[in-house]
Amino acid sequence: MSTPSIKAVIPAAGLGTRFLPATKAMPKEMLPVVDKPAIQYVVEEAVAAGIDDVLVIIGRNKNALANHFDRVTELEHTLEQKGDLTKLERVMEASSLADVHFVRQGDPKGLGHAVLRAQKHVGDETFAVLLGDDLIDARDPLLTRMIEVSHGQSATVVALMEVDPSQIHLYGCADVEPTADPDVVRINALVEKPSADEAPSNLAIIGRYVLKPEIFDVLERTEPGKGGEIQLTDALQQLAGDEQLAGPVLGVVFGGRRYDTGDRLDYLKSSIQLALDRDDLGPALGAWIKELAETL
């Protein structure tokens, strides 16, 4: 049985304060990772999973996102006249990936509120949420697997990844039990950024979710938490505690390549790693890194 097509939601309303002053006038989602803005990698991931309808939740001063996924006929014409078809193809790629829509979040009330803003667009269907700070390597199709699990078991699905216990305080953490599938666990509870001593596991939540439409009713009832924000984790905790609401909450344990672009150092590491993996950049960059390492 084929997996049904779903829509994707990408929250992108954050201020990107960790990257100031670069993000003073440029959305952090437009910062380049090698030679593409970070958000394009995320849209490409959704498309690779069979999604052709993407809603981006934006805030003020984020018009560059919409511009990136729009046609730029003057530039296209110039490249065509020059015969630079390679660059022309790369420019046109972003505008032909999918139907990309935009809606403003309005008040910055947290990730849960951003997801709630997608309700009218998504309707009564299961949908995916992809956070832009986490880039998943195209060779490791996490989202495809999550959609498959959600469809097969009528479940809400959260992406999980093993991290060093000393790092679990940086993430939301899942209390889980195994299932018949080795890469799937049942989530009993979620704990936001626990200490290593209090963490129920070393399985951290990473920024991919496949959510059933019942999440909207739960989010509407969810009281603001830390920082006065509506937390998606709080709503998922309610679902995990009561399967009567929307069925089980499952986790897909991801063992592939993930790049964190939400932190300055990890952003630099991500750009270097992705460049090293490219045939046109990797050999020369790798040789330079070896030379540089000898001088340190």
C-alpha positions as CSV (number, residue, x, y, z in Angstrom):
1,M,0.0,0.0,0.0
2,S,1.5,3.4,-1.0
3,T,2.1,6.1,1.5
4,P,-0.3,9.1,1.1
5,S,1.0,12.5,0.2
6,I,1.1,14.9,3.1
7,K,2.0,18.6,3.6
8,A,5.0,20.0,5.3
9,V,5.3,22.9,7.8
10,I,8.6,24.7,8.4
11,P,8.6,27.1,11.3
12,A,11.0,30.0,10.4
13,A,9.9,33.0,12.5
14,G,12.8,33.0,14.9
15,L,15.1,36.1,15.2
16,G,18.4,34.2,14.9
17,T,20.0,36.1,17.7
18,R,22.9,33.6,18.0
19,F,24.1,34.8,14.6
20,L,24.0,38.5,15.1
21,P,25.1,40.8,13.4
22,A,24.8,38.6,10.3
23,T,21.1,38.1,11.0
24,K,20.3,41.7,11.6
25,A,19.0,42.1,8.1
26,M,19.1,38.6,6.8
27,P,16.9,35.7,8.1
28,K,19.1,33.0,9.6
29,E,17.4,30.5,7.4
30,M,19.0,32.2,4.4
31,L,22.5,31.9,5.7
32,P,24.4,29.8,3.2
33,V,25.5,26.2,3.9
34,V,28.2,25.8,1.2
35,D,26.2,27.5,-1.6
36,K,22.6,27.0,-0.7
37,P,20.6,28.7,2.0
38,A,19.8,26.3,4.9
39,I,16.1,26.4,4.3
40,Q,16.5,25.0,0.8
41,Y,18.0,21.9,2.2
42,V,14.9,21.4,4.4
43,V,12.5,21.9,1.5
44,E,14.5,19.5,-0.6
45,E,14.3,16.9,2.2
46,A,10.5,17.3,2.2
47,V,10.3,17.0,-1.6
48,A,12.5,13.8,-1.5
49,A,9.9,12.3,0.9
50,G,7.2,12.9,-1.6
51,I,5.9,16.2,-0.3
52,D,5.0,18.9,-2.8
53,D,3.1,21.4,-0.6
54,V,5.2,23.3,1.9
55,L,4.0,26.0,4.3
56,V,6.7,28.2,5.9
57,I,5.8,30.1,9.1
58,I,7.6,33.4,9.0
59,G,7.9,36.5,11.1
60,R,8.7,40.2,10.3
61,N,11.6,41.0,7.9
62,K,11.6,37.5,6.4
63,N,10.6,38.5,2.8
64,A,14.0,37.1,1.6
65,L,12.6,33.6,2.2
66,A,9.7,34.2,-0.2
67,N,11.9,35.8,-2.7
68,H,14.3,32.8,-2.7
69,F,11.5,30.4,-3.8
70,D,10.1,32.8,-6.4
71,R,11.2,33.3,-10.0
72,V,13.8,36.0,-10.8
73,T,13.1,36.4,-14.5
74,E,15.7,39.1,-15.1
75,L,18.5,36.9,-13.6
76,E,17.3,33.9,-15.5
77,H,17.2,35.8,-18.8
78,T,20.7,37.2,-18.2
79,L,22.1,33.7,-17.5
80,E,20.3,32.3,-20.5
81,Q,21.7,35.0,-22.8
82,K,25.2,34.3,-21.5
83,G,24.7,30.5,-22.1
84,D,25.5,29.8,-18.5
85,L,23.0,27.0,-18.3
86,T,24.5,25.3,-15.2
87,K,23.9,28.4,-13.1
88,L,20.5,28.9,-14.7
89,E,19.5,25.5,-13.6
90,R,20.6,26.0,-10.0
91,V,18.8,29.4,-9.9
92,M,15.6,27.9,-11.2
93,E,15.8,24.8,-8.9
94,A,14.5,26.6,-5.8
95,S,11.4,28.0,-7.5
96,S,10.4,24.6,-9.0
97,L,10.9,22.4,-6.0
98,A,7.4,22.5,-4.6
99,D,4.4,24.7,-4.0
100,V,5.8,26.9,-1.2
101,H,3.4,29.0,0.8
102,F,4.0,31.6,3.6
103,V,2.0,32.7,6.6
104,R,3.1,35.1,9.3
105,Q,3.2,33.8,12.9
106,G,2.3,37.2,14.3
107,D,3.0,37.1,18.0
108,P,6.2,35.1,18.8
109,K,4.6,32.6,21.2
110,G,6.8,29.6,20.6
111,L,7.0,26.5,18.4
112,G,3.6,25.2,19.4
113,H,2.0,28.5,18.4
114,A,3.8,28.4,15.1
115,V,2.5,24.9,14.4
116,L,-1.0,26.1,15.3
117,R,-0.8,28.8,12.7
118,A,-0.7,26.0,10.1
119,Q,-4.1,24.7,11.0
120,K,-6.1,26.3,8.2
121,H,-3.6,25.2,5.5
122,V,-3.2,21.7,6.8
123,G,-6.8,21.0,7.6
124,D,-7.8,17.6,8.9
125,E,-4.8,15.7,7.6
126,T,-1.5,14.3,9.0
127,F,1.4,16.6,8.3
128,A,5.1,16.9,8.8
129,V,7.0,19.6,10.7
130,L,10.6,20.2,9.9
131,L,12.8,22.6,11.9
132,G,15.3,24.5,9.9
133,D,18.2,24.2,12.4
134,D,18.5,20.5,11.8
135,L,19.7,19.4,8.4
136,I,19.3,15.7,7.6
137,D,21.7,14.3,5.0
138,A,19.9,13.5,1.8
139,R,21.5,10.0,1.8
140,D,19.7,9.1,5.0
141,P,15.9,9.4,4.4
142,L,14.6,10.0,7.9
143,L,11.3,11.7,7.0
144,T,10.3,9.0,4.5
145,R,10.6,6.4,7.3
146,M,8.6,8.6,9.7
147,I,5.8,9.0,7.3
148,E,5.7,5.3,6.7
149,V,5.5,4.5,10.4
150,S,2.8,7.2,11.0
151,H,0.7,5.8,8.1
152,G,1.2,2.2,9.1
153,Q,0.4,2.6,12.8
154,S,-1.9,5.7,12.7
155,A,0.5,7.4,15.1
156,T,2.2,10.6,15.9
157,V,5.9,10.2,15.2
158,V,8.9,12.1,16.6
159,A,12.5,11.8,15.4
160,L,14.9,10.7,18.1
161,M,18.7,10.4,18.1
162,E,21.1,8.9,20.6
163,V,23.4,11.6,22.1
164,D,26.2,11.4,24.7
165,P,24.5,11.5,28.1
166,S,26.6,14.5,29.0
167,Q,24.8,16.4,26.2
168,I,21.2,15.4,26.9
169,H,20.6,18.6,28.9
170,L,20.6,20.5,25.6
171,Y,17.6,18.6,24.2
172,G,14.2,17.3,24.9
173,C,14.5,13.7,26.0
174,A,12.1,10.8,25.5
175,D,11.1,8.1,28.0
176,V,10.6,5.1,25.8
177,E,9.9,1.4,25.5
178,P,10.9,-0.9,22.6
179,T,8.5,-2.1,19.9
180,A,8.8,-5.0,17.3
181,D,10.6,-2.6,14.9
182,P,14.2,-2.1,16.0
183,D,14.2,1.5,14.9
184,V,10.8,2.4,16.4
185,V,10.1,3.0,20.1
186,R,6.9,3.9,22.0
187,I,7.2,7.2,23.8
188,N,5.7,7.3,27.3
189,A,6.8,10.8,28.2
190,L,8.9,13.7,27.2
191,V,11.2,15.7,29.4
192,E,12.5,19.1,28.3
193,K,16.3,19.5,28.8
194,P,16.8,17.2,31.8
195,S,20.1,16.9,33.7
196,A,22.1,13.7,32.9
197,D,21.0,12.3,36.3
198,E,17.3,12.9,35.7
199,A,17.2,11.9,32.0
200,P,15.1,8.8,31.3
201,S,17.3,7.9,28.3
202,N,19.9,9.3,26.0
203,L,17.4,9.7,23.2
204,A,17.1,13.3,22.2
205,I,14.3,14.9,20.2
206,I,15.6,16.3,16.9
207,G,13.6,18.6,14.6
208,R,11.4,16.3,12.6
209,Y,7.8,15.4,13.5
210,V,4.9,13.8,11.7
211,L,1.7,15.0,13.5
212,K,-1.9,14.0,13.3
213,P,-4.4,16.9,13.0
214,E,-5.6,16.2,16.6
215,I,-2.4,18.1,17.7
216,F,-4.2,21.4,16.9
217,D,-6.9,20.8,19.5
218,V,-4.3,19.9,22.1
219,L,-2.2,23.0,21.2
220,E,-5.2,25.3,21.6
221,R,-5.6,23.9,25.2
222,T,-1.9,24.0,26.0
223,E,-1.0,26.8,28.5
224,P,2.1,28.8,27.8
225,G,5.1,27.3,29.5
226,K,8.7,28.5,29.9
227,G,9.2,32.0,28.5
228,G,5.5,32.5,28.1
229,E,5.6,30.3,25.0
230,I,3.3,27.5,23.8
231,Q,5.6,24.5,23.7
232,L,5.1,21.7,21.1
233,T,6.8,19.3,23.5
234,D,4.0,20.0,26.1
235,A,1.3,19.1,23.6
236,L,3.2,15.9,22.6
237,Q,3.5,15.0,26.2
238,Q,-0.3,15.2,26.5
239,L,-0.7,12.9,23.5
240,A,1.8,10.4,24.9
241,G,-0.1,10.3,28.2
242,D,-3.5,9.6,26.6
243,E,-3.7,7.4,23.5
244,Q,-7.5,8.1,23.4
245,L,-6.7,11.5,22.0
246,A,-4.9,10.5,18.8
247,G,-3.4,7.1,19.1
248,P,0.2,6.3,20.1
249,V,3.2,8.6,20.0
250,L,6.1,6.7,18.5
251,G,9.7,7.6,18.0
252,V,11.9,6.7,15.0
253,V,15.5,6.4,16.2
254,F,17.7,8.0,13.6
255,G,21.3,6.7,13.1
256,G,22.2,8.7,10.1
257,R,24.0,12.0,9.4
258,R,22.5,15.2,10.9
259,Y,24.0,18.7,10.8
260,D,23.1,21.3,13.4
261,T,23.1,24.8,11.9
262,G,21.6,26.5,15.0
263,D,24.9,27.0,16.7
264,R,27.8,29.0,15.3
265,L,30.4,26.3,15.7
266,D,28.2,23.5,14.5
267,Y,27.1,25.7,11.6
268,L,30.7,26.0,10.5
269,K,31.3,22.2,11.0
270,S,28.2,21.5,8.9
271,S,29.3,23.7,6.0
272,I,32.8,22.0,6.0
273,Q,31.4,18.5,6.2
274,L,28.9,19.0,3.4
275,A,31.6,20.7,1.3
276,L,34.0,17.8,1.9
277,D,31.3,15.4,0.6
278,R,31.0,17.2,-2.7
279,D,33.1,16.0,-5.7
280,D,33.7,19.6,-6.9
281,L,34.9,21.0,-3.6
282,G,35.9,18.0,-1.4
283,P,39.3,17.1,-2.7
284,A,40.7,20.6,-2.7
285,L,39.1,21.5,0.6
286,G,40.3,18.3,2.2
287,A,43.9,19.0,1.1
288,W,43.8,22.5,2.4
289,I,42.4,21.3,5.8
290,K,45.4,18.9,6.1
291,E,47.8,21.7,5.3
292,L,46.1,24.0,7.8
293,A,46.1,21.2,10.5
294,E,49.9,21.0,10.2
295,T,50.3,24.7,11.2
296,L,48.1,24.5,14.3
